[in-house]
Amino acid sequence: MHSHFQQADVGRGQINTSVRTGRLTLRTKLVALLLVFGLVPAGVIYGAVWMQADHFRSMLSQRMADSAATINDLIDRNLFERYGDVQAFGMNVAAHSPANWHRPGAENPLVHVMNDYVAAYGLYKLSVLVSP
């Protein structure tokens, strides 16, 4: 009588667990099945992503363009506001009078105006006049 099972060599600590069924061993069939069930879904997912690559690129490009437009608008508004601040300060007559320069103190009209700017705008914590 011929058995499909190979004998285990327990004496030397080696056990052959492969079972012969037909031409392929059970181990070979299991490895093949696991590869098929692992690689086929991965291939399907890869194919789906590859087919949608142009859509993903255009969607990403549109999001980047929207972000760039938002950032550009924010920078433009900020620069416009700061430009207005500089013009408002530049038109102040107290800043044009050299008699008000280099005179720190609350009695100086220029210092008073600068403190009023800081209080009115709320954006600045400190205002500094640099000699022209």
Rosetta blueprint (number, residue, H / E / L):
1 M L
2 H L
3 S L
4 H L
5 F E
6 Q L
7 Q L
8 A L
9 D E
10 V L
11 G L
12 R L
13 G L
14 Q E
15 I L
16 N L
17 T L
18 S L
19 V E
20 R E
21 T E
22 G L
23 R L
24 L E
25 T E
26 L H
27 R H
28 T H
29 K H
30 L H
31 V H
32 A H
33 L H
34 L H
35 L H
36 V H
37 F H
38 G H
39 L H
40 V H
41 P H
42 A H
43 G H
44 V H
45 I H
46 Y H
47 G H
48 A H
49 V H
50 W H
51 M H
52 Q L
53 A H
54 D H
55 H H
56 F H
57 R H
58 S H
59 M H
60 L H
61 S H
62 Q H
63 R H
64 M H
65 A H
66 D H
67 S H
68 A H
69 A H
70 T H
71 I H
72 N H
73 D H
74 L H
75 I H
76 D H
77 R H
78 N H
79 L H
80 F H
81 E H
82 R H
83 Y H
84 G H
85 D H
86 V H
87 Q H
88 A H
89 F H
90 G H
91 M L
92 N L
93 V H
94 A H
95 A H
96 H H
97 S L
98 P H
99 A H
100 N H
101 W L
102 H L
103 R L
104 P L
105 G L
106 A L
107 E L
108 N L
109 P H
110 L H
111 V H
112 H H
113 V H
114 M H
115 N H
116 D H
117 Y H
118 V H
119 A H
120 A H
121 Y H
122 G L
123 L L
124 Y L
125 K L
126 L L
127 S L
128 V L
129 L L
130 V L
131 S L
132 P L
